Amino acid sequence: MKLVQKIALLALLASGIFITISCHSDRHPSDARRVMLYYAAGYNDLASYLREDIADLAAGTFIPSSKGSSNILLVFSRLASGSSYSNSANPPVLYRLYSEKGKVFTDTLYRWPAGTLASDVNTISDALTRIRELFPAKSYGMVFSSHATGWVPEGYYTSAGRTSASRLSRRMYTPQPKEDPDMPAVKSIGRDLNGAYAPYELSEMEVQSFADAIPYKLEYLMFDCCLMGGIETAYALAGKAQYVGFSQTEVLAEGFQYGTIAYHLIGRSKADVRSVCDDYFSYYDNQSGQYRSATISLIDCDRLAPLASVCKDLFERYRTEIAALQPSDVQRFGRYHNGSYGYSDHNWYFDLKDILDKAGITNNEKAALQAALDECVLYEGHTPSFLNTFDINVSCGLSMYLPSAGDSTLDDFYKSSFSWNDDTLLIK
């Protein structure tokens, strides 16, 4: 796409007006068709980034043709109506991107009522259900883009020490008012904000509810979000997506490489999720200074059972040693933040393998653990450091909670919230 066309598309996205070419459902199943959905929960301070991602997607190396039997590229977005997220929100919209005679068009498929939230399990379920009705296909995949804080309870990331978002950090948790302590805690995926200043109107999703909202099994689920790369997330999504790609650390401003992502996922003979991860990692690994900051991994969630079995035995055998670990001695993925609300440690994400190595497991146990990781971790990449704040010396591709870095609140939440803990008893 020429630069002038990309600028025009950015303006169109900002206006919330989408060209309706046909708005018809495709009732012709295809045994070979694949559908990719880019889901932008962007009514927050990421709106301009996500709008640029959509423009890069439309200007990318591959856009499906308009033929009904071709693969399908879809966008769901809820963005601010202007350049600032303090502007009113456009109603969520689902539209198709396709090419015809060298030009890219948008075809509006459905527009939700004003006020419908993107960071809502009912909206996700409705969007995916509509997509399957409109486009019967062999497989479906989703790229989810928004804020996230991994597995920790909603509000905990900032109430433990409120911080300002880094200029570089793209999808970390932004400052918010402390929540009512009597309200049940939830894990945060996605974020809808209303207003540039507190009090915000907030909407987020908890991990298990997010998984439950997916009405059929996806081929892949890629998180362009911060801190999602934990075993807790992957295990919760088992049965909902075969392949999950995510980052153990925060995600910087560029996010995924949207110019090539559609080609890898629906432009080739089969979805190549590994190349999506490789493009992401290679881009950042070739940067310099603090911009050389990234982690990424690809997990086969159908092959997590051996890892759970090995870990259950090791957690029980080395329970005392794990409890005694000093967080400073284990590979971390969370970082310190020095923001306008003070200096705080957001350090609840540690390398799963390094936890057990530092607990003193034997060489035979290390071999069994590595074999289980090799079974499910299909890709792992990490830069030597992250934002010049900590080194990344080891990375197995999965982060995990380290109990000695937490507290009783986190322990209780972890014990009651995760199927991973149900099956491995990290926290008893």
C-alpha positions, 0 to 999 in steps of 0.5 A: 500500500502506498504511503498516501493510502496508509495515511488515508486508512489511518484517518478512516480508522480515527473517524470510526467510519468504515466503507461497507462494500457488501456486508453479506455472510458467506454461507459456503463452507471451505475445507481449506479456508482459514480465518485470522482475527485481529482483536483490538481492545484499544479504548485506552491509552494504546488507541494510537498504537493499535490504530497504527497496527491496523494500518500496518496490517492493511499495508502488509505483504498479504491481503486476501482477495475478495473471492469467497473461497479465499482465506479471511482477514478480519478486524475487531476494534473498539478505539477512541474517536480521536487521537486521544483515548480521552475522546469518546469511544467508537462503537465496536466494529467487525470488518473484513480487509480484502484486496481487489485489483490491487486495492484494499477495501474494508467490508463492515460485517457488524457494529455493536451498540454504543457502549459495548465493551471490547474487554468483555467476555460476552463481546469476545464470545459474540464476535467469535460466534458471528465469525464462524456463522459468517465464514465457515472454515477449517481453522480460526485464529486470533491475535489479541492486542491490549493491556495485560498484567499476566496472572496477577489480580486486577488492581494489584499491579498498581496498588502494590506501588502505583507507577506511570507507564514507561514511554517505551512500554506498550501494553503494561498496566496503567495507573488506576485508582485502588479498587474496593477491597471488598470486591472480588479480585480478577486477573486482567486481560484487556482494558477499556478506559473512559477518561484521561484522569481518575476516576476511570471507568474500567473493564477487564477480564480474568484469565479463566473467564477469557478462556471460557468465552472462546466458543470453539477451539482456535488454531492459535492465539497470539497475545500482543500484550505485556506479561502474558507468557506464563504457565498459568495462562497457557494452562488455562487456555489448553483446549481453547487454542492449540498454539499460544504465543506471548511475552514473559516481559512487557511489550514495547511500542511496536508490538508484533510486526503487522506488515508480515503477520497476515502472510504468515498466518493466512497467506501461506499453505498453513499457518506459520505461527513460529515465523510470527514469533521470529519476526517479532524477536528479530526486529527487537534483537536488531535494535540497540540500547534499551530498544533491544528488549523482548521475550517471546515464546510459542507453546503447544497447549495440547502438549502441556500434560507432561510438564504438569506431571513433572512439575507436580512431583518436583514441587512436592519434593522441593517444597521447602527449597522453593519456599526458601528461594531469594527472588534476587537469585532467580531469573525475573521478568518483571521490573522495577518502576520509578514512576510519579507515584513512587518506586516499586517492585513488580516482580511476580514473574520468574522463569519456571525452569530457573526456579527449579534449578535454583531449588537444587533438582538433580541432573536426572530431574533436570533432564526430565524437566527439559524433556517436558519443556521441549515437548511443549515450547516450540519457540523461545527468544530473548534479548540479553536484557530488558530496558537496561533494568535487568539481564535475561540470562536464562529463559525456558519460554514460560514464566511462573509465580515464585511464592517467596516473592509474593504474599498470602493474598497472592497465594490465596488468589493463586490457589483458588484461581488456576487449573495449573495449581489444581494439577501441580499444587505449587501452592497448597 
